[in-house]
Amino acid sequence: MRELNQEELVQTRGGVSITSSSLINSFANAVKVLLDLGRSLGSSIRRIESDQICPIK
């Protein structure tokens, strides 16, 4: 590995991108959770209305 001179150090750029893969992944997981929640809520409403609730033992 070679050392950088002063001019190369000044031109060095870095940082965090706004659209990083971890940010996109977290949004995708949040959407999955919301969809699963909606499915569960819809299924429970449908079972309550059709009177097909599992009996409590």
Secondary structure, DSSP 4 states (H G I P E B T S, - for coil): -PPP-HHHHHH------TT-HHHHHHHHHHHHHHHHHHHHHHHHHHHHHTT-PPPP-
